[in-house]
Amino acid sequence: MENIFLQFALVLSLASFFGFVMYRLRLPLVIAYLVSGVTLSGLALVAFQSNPIDLHSLWIFNFLPELGIAFVLFLIGMELDLREIRSLGKPIIMTSLGQTIISTLAGYAIAGYLGFNQVESFYLGIGLAFSSTLVVIKLLLEKRDLTSLYGKLSLGILLLEDLVAILVLMGISVSSSFLHLGLQQSLPLLILVFKALLLFFLTFVLSKYVLEKIFDAVAKNTELLFLTAITWCFLFTTIATLSGFSVVIGAFLAGIGLASSPYHLQIQSKIRPLRDFFVTLFFVYLGTQAKLTDLLSAWPAILAFSAYALFVKPFISLLILGMFGFRKHTMFQTALHLSQISEFSLVILLVGLKIGAVSTVALSVMAAVAVISVIASSVLIAYSRRIYNLLSPLLPFFEHSNKVHFLESKVESEMQDHVVIIGAHRLGGPIVRFLQKWHIPFLVMDFNPHIVEQLREEEMNVVYGDIGDPDVLESLQLNGAKLIISTAIDMEDNEMLLEECRKRKVRGKIVVRALDHEHAAALKTLGADYIILPEIVSGKFLVEQLQQTWPNIHFKGLE
């Protein structure tokens, strides 16, 4: 299989086929890519028994998947608002470090009980502690929940876990000495801190004094803008890797360097298709890591570790997050998004295998757990709303009644004949300003913590949350509302809102947003009084403006 076109044809055909199956089943596409990898591993074992093929040595899997990781973290760096992460710093640090320490000790104990030696048990415990940033980011992007509170909590926890994983990797396998001075062998911690500070300082300096001028110069040509952004990503990632850090850290910092650029939205729109392609290859590659020959003999370990990742890790996260006063919906969604094994876990085991600290069986166990946990957690996240409704009576156990996080406080005053606006960003923002200007009573709900903080600073009645949380809907005082406007683009969210309004016998008029005519018809059937179709609204507005101004428009040459 040395023909690169044959490799691409086989891998992409499997990914497309299983992708279609998962699409029809309404499951995340990441499951399709993992199943494709497992299938490819099985096909290689059956078809090439006499002359086994090492799938990991194939060109398509040799370095292309790493490009997917780089592009994902590059885009996340551009989308990240450090102010929001900073405001959630304490719960992120406590949850990340607390869960990592507990899971490492628990994994060590489980592995030792199952017969692994002490060194292998330590590696397996470390691997069990980390969750997958790449998987969670992809799922949050698909659900458009990256800006939600639980999305930001999940992302912050995962990024901190990645930093811990990188520290572990550098401790296990120290890279070449910085500037070849030989200091890293004698003062590893000092050199590591120095390099990290230098890398962050370099990001700040280049972002403020160099990148802004470069991108101002190339911005008029979109093709050149795209090429320059890719160049910056690879250039800074190279600097990071040469300094002993991973591709993940380099690409992430490269993205942060462009976060304040006025062109970051244009750059993101161009890079996303590339990201999706290479991420597909990464997850297929991850699926091939599970060696079927080792799985039968190690099934007790695989079962125990998978069960821990899917059920015990979320339980630990729930306990820690509850200490900070988050509502049960936020805690549940955050914990559920941390219920899998990280790609870093495999890297740690691979490094251990190279230095002779672990066996191929331990690596196969971790690979199988990664595949199983990612598939299972993706399914759980896809059906998180139904699972939440089922477990909702049990979740108050994790809440602290005497403590409420400032983002999740409710509007205490009783309201009547008010307007409810769900979503106060692009479409809802002008509505909020209009109501404020004319002193019309209103209550806003948004799931972006930054927007909630801004509106609270202006002393507006605002509630953090999303439509999927029944407790939040209760705090909107829907029964007394005169008008309810939902700018949410998710069909399921709007369906739930209309269903709740029907159950509560809400008398106010309901306006919801639809993506197309088919969705509009379905929402109308469910009881919506008016449907917002942005493209049609924009077209009607343009026609009205033309009708008003056309007689006064004069064209040169026609006068």
C-alpha positions in Angstrom: 0.0 0.0 0.0 2.7 2.4 -0.9 0.5 4.3 -3.4 -0.6 7.5 -1.6 -3.7 7.8 -3.8 -4.8 4.2 -2.8 -4.3 5.2 0.9 -6.4 8.3 0.6 -9.1 6.4 -1.4 -9.4 3.7 1.2 -9.3 5.9 4.3 -11.7 8.5 2.9 -14.1 5.9 1.5 -14.5 4.3 4.9 -14.8 7.6 6.6 -17.5 8.8 4.1 -19.5 5.5 4.3 -19.5 5.4 8.1 -20.0 9.2 8.2 -23.3 8.7 6.2 -24.4 6.0 8.6 -23.8 8.2 11.7 -25.4 11.1 10.0 -28.6 9.1 9.5 -28.4 7.9 13.1 -28.0 11.6 14.2 -24.7 10.7 15.9 -21.5 12.8 15.9 -19.2 12.2 12.9 -16.2 11.6 15.2 -17.7 8.1 15.9 -17.6 7.3 12.2 -14.0 8.2 11.9 -13.0 6.1 14.9 -15.0 3.1 13.5 -13.3 3.6 10.2 -9.9 3.3 11.9 -10.9 0.1 13.8 -12.3 -1.3 10.5 -9.1 -0.4 8.7 -7.0 -2.1 11.4 -9.2 -5.3 11.0 -8.9 -5.3 7.2 -5.2 -5.0 7.4 -5.0 -8.0 9.8 -7.2 -10.2 7.7 -6.1 -9.2 4.2 -2.3 -9.2 4.9 -1.8 -12.1 7.3 1.2 -13.4 5.4 2.8 -10.0 5.1 1.5 -7.7 7.9 1.3 -4.0 7.3 2.2 -1.4 9.9 -0.6 1.1 9.3 1.1 3.7 11.4 4.1 3.8 9.0 1.9 4.7 6.1 2.5 8.2 4.7 -1.1 9.2 5.2 -0.8 8.5 9.0 2.8 9.5 9.4 2.3 13.2 9.9 -1.0 14.4 8.4 -3.1 13.7 11.5 -0.8 16.0 13.5 -1.6 18.8 11.1 -5.3 18.4 12.1 -4.4 18.9 15.7 -2.3 22.0 14.8 -5.1 23.6 12.8 -7.7 22.9 15.6 -5.6 24.4 18.3 -4.7 27.3 16.0 -8.4 28.2 15.5 -9.2 27.7 19.2 -6.4 30.1 20.1 -8.0 32.7 17.8 -11.4 32.2 19.3 -10.3 32.1 22.9 -11.2 35.2 25.1 -8.7 35.0 27.9 -10.8 37.4 30.1 -13.5 34.7 30.2 -11.1 31.9 31.1 -9.6 34.1 33.8 -13.0 34.8 35.4 -13.4 31.0 35.7 -9.8 30.4 36.8 -10.4 28.9 40.2 -13.0 26.2 39.3 -11.0 25.3 36.2 -7.8 24.8 38.2 -9.4 22.9 41.0 -11.4 20.6 38.8 -8.5 19.9 36.4 -5.9 19.3 39.0 -8.2 17.5 41.5 -9.6 15.1 38.8 -6.1 14.5 37.4 -4.6 13.6 40.8 -7.5 11.4 41.9 -7.8 9.6 38.5 -4.0 8.9 38.4 -4.1 7.3 41.8 -7.2 5.3 41.0 -5.8 4.2 37.6 -2.6 3.1 39.4 -4.6 1.1 41.9 -6.8 -0.5 39.2 -3.9 -1.4 37.0 -1.9 -2.9 39.9 -4.9 -5.0 40.9 -5.2 -6.3 37.4 -1.6 -7.6 37.3 0.4 -4.7 35.7 3.8 -3.9 37.3 4.3 -0.7 39.2 5.8 1.3 36.3 3.1 0.3 33.8 0.4 1.0 36.5 1.8 4.5 36.8 1.7 5.1 33.1 -1.8 3.7 32.8 -3.0 5.9 35.7 -1.5 9.0 34.1 -3.2 8.1 30.8 -6.5 7.6 32.5 -6.4 11.1 34.0 -6.6 13.1 30.8 -9.6 13.9 28.6 -9.5 14.7 24.9 -9.4 18.3 24.0 -9.7 17.6 20.3 -12.8 15.4 20.7 -14.6 17.9 23.0 -13.8 20.9 20.9 -15.1 19.1 17.8 -18.4 18.2 19.6 -18.8 21.7 21.0 -18.3 23.2 17.6 -20.8 20.9 16.0 -23.4 21.9 18.7 -22.3 25.6 18.5 -21.8 25.5 22.3 -18.1 26.6 22.5 -19.2 30.0 23.8 -21.5 28.6 26.5 -20.5 28.5 30.2 -20.0 24.7 30.3 -18.2 25.0 26.9 -15.7 27.5 28.4 -15.4 25.4 31.6 -14.7 22.3 29.6 -12.2 24.0 27.3 -10.3 25.6 30.3 -10.1 22.3 32.2 -8.9 20.5 29.1 -6.3 23.0 28.2 -4.9 22.9 31.7 -4.9 19.1 31.5 -2.9 19.4 28.3 -0.3 21.5 30.0 0.0 19.0 32.8 0.3 16.2 30.1 3.1 18.1 28.4 4.9 18.5 31.7 4.6 14.8 32.2 5.9 14.1 28.7 8.8 16.4 29.2 9.6 14.7 32.5 9.4 11.2 30.9 11.4 12.0 27.8 13.4 15.2 28.1 14.0 16.8 24.7 17.4 18.1 23.5 18.9 20.8 25.6 17.9 24.3 25.1 20.4 26.1 22.8 22.6 23.0 23.4 24.0 24.4 26.6 23.4 21.1 28.5 21.5 22.9 31.3 18.3 21.0 30.8 19.9 17.8 32.4 20.9 19.7 35.5 18.1 22.2 35.9 15.1 20.8 34.0 12.4 22.7 35.9 14.2 26.0 35.7 14.8 25.7 32.0 11.2 24.5 31.4 9.8 27.6 33.1 12.2 29.9 31.4 11.3 28.5 27.9 7.6 28.7 28.7 7.9 32.4 29.8 10.0 33.2 26.8 7.5 31.6 24.4 4.5 33.5 26.0 6.6 36.7 25.9 7.4 36.1 22.2 3.7 35.6 21.4 2.8 38.9 23.1 5.6 40.9 21.4 5.1 39.6 17.9 1.3 40.0 18.2 1.5 43.6 19.3 4.4 44.9 17.3 4.9 42.7 14.2 1.8 40.7 13.2 -0.5 43.7 13.2 1.6 45.5 10.6 2.1 42.3 8.5 -1.6 41.5 8.3 -2.6 45.1 7.6 -0.3 44.9 4.6 -1.7 41.6 3.2 -5.4 42.0 4.2 -6.6 43.4 0.9 -5.9 40.1 -0.8 -7.8 37.2 0.8 -5.6 34.5 -0.7 -2.5 36.2 0.5 -4.1 36.7 4.0 -4.8 33.0 4.2 -1.3 32.1 3.1 0.3 34.5 5.6 -1.9 33.1 8.4 -0.8 29.5 7.6 2.8 30.6 7.4 2.6 32.2 10.9 1.0 29.0 12.3 3.7 26.8 11.0 6.5 29.2 11.8 5.5 29.7 15.5 4.7 26.0 15.9 8.2 25.2 14.7 9.7 27.6 17.2 7.7 25.9 20.0 8.7 22.4 19.0 12.4 23.3 18.7 12.1 24.7 22.2 10.9 21.3 23.5 7.1 22.0 23.5 4.5 20.1 21.6 2.7 21.0 18.4 -0.5 21.6 20.5 1.1 24.4 22.6 2.8 26.0 19.5 -0.3 26.1 17.4 -2.5 27.3 20.3 -0.1 30.2 21.1 0.1 31.0 17.4 -3.7 31.3 17.4 -3.7 33.5 20.5 -1.2 35.8 18.7 -4.0 36.5 16.1 -6.9 36.6 18.6 -6.9 40.4 18.7 -6.4 40.8 15.0 -9.4 42.4 13.1 -8.9 39.8 10.4 -9.2 36.7 12.6 -12.8 35.9 11.4 -11.7 35.9 7.8 -8.7 33.7 8.6 -11.0 31.2 10.6 -13.4 30.9 7.7 -10.6 30.0 5.3 -8.8 27.5 7.6 -11.9 25.5 8.8 -12.2 23.3 5.7 -8.5 22.3 6.1 -9.0 21.6 9.8 -12.0 19.4 9.2 -10.1 17.3 6.6 -7.0 16.7 8.7 -9.0 16.1 11.9 -10.8 13.3 10.0 -7.4 11.7 9.3 -6.4 12.1 13.0 -9.5 10.2 14.3 -9.2 7.5 11.7 -5.5 7.1 12.8 -6.7 7.0 16.5 -9.0 4.2 15.6 -6.2 2.1 14.1 -4.3 2.3 17.4 -6.5 -0.5 18.9 -4.6 -3.8 18.1 -7.2 -6.5 17.9 -4.7 -9.2 18.8 -4.1 -7.8 22.3 -7.7 -6.9 23.1 -9.0 -10.4 23.8 -6.4 -11.1 26.5 -6.7 -7.7 28.1 -10.5 -7.2 28.1 -10.8 -6.9 31.9 -8.5 -3.9 32.0 -10.2 -2.4 29.0 -13.6 -2.8 30.6 -12.4 -1.4 34.0 -10.7 1.7 32.5 -13.5 2.4 30.1 -16.1 2.3 32.9 -13.9 4.6 35.0 -13.6 7.1 32.2 -17.3 7.2 31.4 -18.7 7.2 34.9 -16.2 7.9 37.7 -14.4 10.8 36.0 -17.7 12.8 35.5 -18.7 12.0 39.1 -15.4 13.5 40.4 -15.9 16.6 38.2 -19.5 17.0 39.5 -18.3 16.9 43.1 -15.6 19.6 42.6 -17.7 21.9 40.4 -20.5 21.8 42.9 -18.2 23.5 45.4 -18.3 26.7 43.2 -22.0 27.2 43.1 -22.7 26.1 39.5 -26.2 25.0 38.6 -26.8 21.3 38.0 -27.2 21.7 34.2 -23.8 23.5 33.9 -22.1 20.9 36.1 -23.7 18.0 34.3 -22.8 19.2 30.8 -19.2 20.0 31.8 -18.7 16.7 33.5 -20.2 14.7 30.6 -17.8 16.4 28.2 -14.8 15.1 30.2 -15.8 11.4 30.1 -13.2 10.1 27.7 -9.5 9.4 27.3 -7.1 11.9 25.6 -4.9 11.6 22.6 -2.1 12.6 25.0 -2.7 9.4 26.9 -1.6 7.4 23.8 1.4 9.7 23.3 2.5 9.1 26.9 2.2 5.3 26.5 4.0 5.5 23.2 6.9 7.3 24.8 6.9 4.7 27.6 7.0 1.9 25.1 10.0 3.5 23.2 12.0 3.8 26.4 11.1 0.2 27.5 8.9 1.2 30.5 5.6 -0.3 29.2 4.6 -3.3 27.1 2.6 -3.3 23.8 -0.3 -4.8 25.8 -0.4 -1.7 28.0 -0.4 0.6 24.9 -3.2 -1.5 23.3 -5.3 -1.3 26.4 -5.0 2.5 26.5 -5.7 2.7 22.7 -8.8 0.5 23.1 -10.0 2.5 26.1 -9.5 5.7 24.1 -11.6 4.5 21.1 -14.3 3.0 23.3 -14.5 6.0 25.6 -14.6 8.5 22.8 -17.3 6.7 20.9 -19.4 6.1 24.1 -19.0 9.7 25.4 -19.9 11.1 21.9 -23.1 9.1 22.0 -23.8 10.3 25.6 -23.2 13.9 24.6 -25.4 13.6 21.5 -28.2 12.5 23.8 -27.2 14.7 26.8 -30.5 16.5 26.9 -32.5 13.3 27.4 -30.0 12.0 29.8 -30.1 15.2 31.8 -33.9 15.1 32.0 -33.6 11.5 33.3 -31.0 12.2 35.9 -32.2 15.7 36.9 -33.8 14.5 40.2 -30.5 13.1 41.3 -28.3 16.1 40.4 -29.2 18.5 43.2 -27.1 16.2 45.4 -24.0 18.0 43.8 -25.4 21.5 44.2 -24.6 23.8 47.2 -27.8 25.6 48.2 -25.9 28.3 50.1 -23.6 29.2 47.2 -24.5 30.4 43.7 -21.9 31.3 41.1 -22.2 35.0 40.1 -22.9 34.0 36.4 -25.8 31.8 37.4 -27.7 34.1 39.7 -31.4 34.7 38.8 -33.6 37.8 38.5 -35.3 38.1 41.8 -37.9 40.7 41.0 -41.3 39.7 39.7 -42.1 40.9 36.1 -45.3 41.2 34.2 -46.1 42.1 30.6 -42.4 42.0 29.8 -40.4 40.9 26.7 -38.2 37.9 26.9 -35.2 37.9 24.5 -33.3 34.6 24.2 -29.9 35.3 22.7 -28.5 38.9 22.9 -25.6 38.8 20.4 -25.9 39.6 16.7 -29.6 39.4 16.1 -30.8 39.9 19.7 -28.4 42.8 20.5 -30.2 45.5 18.5 -33.6 44.3 20.0 -32.2 44.7 23.5 -30.9 48.2 22.8 -34.3 49.2 21.3 -36.2 48.0 24.4 -33.8 49.7 26.7 -34.1 53.0 24.8 -37.9 53.0 25.0 -38.0 51.8 28.6 -39.9 48.6 27.8 -39.5 46.0 30.5 -37.5 43.0 29.3 -35.5 40.0 30.5 -32.6 38.6 28.5 -31.2 35.1 28.5 -27.9 34.2 26.9 -25.4 31.3 27.2 -22.3 33.4 26.5 -20.8 34.4 29.9 -19.0 37.5 28.4 -22.3 38.9 27.1 -24.1 38.1 30.4 -21.4 40.0 32.3 -21.6 43.0 30.0 -25.4 43.3 30.3 -25.2 42.9 34.1 -22.7 45.8 34.2 -25.3 47.9 32.5 -27.8 46.8 35.2 -30.1 44.9 32.8 -32.2 41.9 33.8 -30.2 39.0 32.4 -30.1 35.3 33.1 -27.3 33.0 32.1 -28.3 29.6 30.6 -29.7 27.9 27.5 -33.1 26.6 26.5 -32.1 23.0 27.3 -32.2 23.7 31.0 -35.8 23.7 32.4 -34.7 25.6 35.5 -33.6 28.5 33.4 -36.9 28.6 31.6 -38.6 28.8 34.9 -36.6 31.9 35.8 -37.6 33.7 32.6 -41.2 34.1 34.0 -42.7 33.1 30.7 -46.3 33.1 32.0 -46.2 36.8 32.6 -44.4 37.7 29.3 -46.2 39.7 26.6 -43.7 38.8 23.9 -41.0 36.0 23.7 -38.3 36.3 21.0 -35.8 33.5 20.4 -32.8 34.2 18.2 -31.4 30.7 18.8 -30.6 28.9 15.5 -30.8 25.4 16.9 -34.0 23.7 15.8 -34.2 21.4 18.9 -33.8 24.4 21.2 -36.7 26.3 19.6 -38.9 23.1 19.6 -38.2 22.7 23.4 -39.1 26.4 24.0 -42.4 26.0 22.1 -43.2 22.8 24.0 -42.5 24.4 27.3 -44.7 27.4 26.4 -47.5 25.1 25.4 -47.3 23.1 28.7 -47.3 26.3 30.7 -50.2 27.8 28.6 -48.2 30.9 27.9 -50.4 33.6 26.3 -47.7 35.9 25.0 -46.8 36.0 21.4 -43.8 33.8 20.4 -41.2 34.7 17.8 -38.5 32.1 16.9 -35.7 31.9 14.3 -35.5 29.2 11.6 -32.7 28.2 9.2 -34.9 27.4 6.3 -38.5 27.1 5.1 -38.8 23.5 6.2 -37.8 24.4 9.8 -40.1 27.4 9.6 -43.1 25.2 8.8 -42.3 22.8 11.6 -42.0 25.6 14.1 -45.2 27.2 12.9 -47.0 23.9 13.5 -45.6 23.7 17.0 -47.2 27.1 17.9 -44.8 29.9 16.8 -46.7 33.1 16.0 -43.9 34.5 13.8 -40.8 33.1 12.2 -37.6 34.9 11.6 -35.8 33.9 8.5 -32.8 36.3 8.4 -32.2 36.1 4.6 -35.9 36.9 3.9 -36.0 39.7 6.4 -32.8 41.2 5.0 -34.2 40.9 1.4 -37.5 42.6 2.4 -35.6 45.4 4.2 -33.5 46.0 1.1 -36.6 46.1 -1.1 -38.2 48.7 1.2 -35.0 50.8 1.1 -34.9 50.7 -2.7 -38.6 51.7 -2.9 -38.0 54.7 -0.7 -34.7 55.9 -2.2 -34.9 54.8 -5.9 -36.5 58.0 -7.2 -33.7 60.0 -5.7 -30.9 57.8 -7.0 -29.0 59.4 -10.0 -26.6 57.4 -12.2 -23.8 59.1 -14.0 -24.3 59.0 -17.8 -28.1 58.7 -17.5 -28.7 62.3 -16.3 
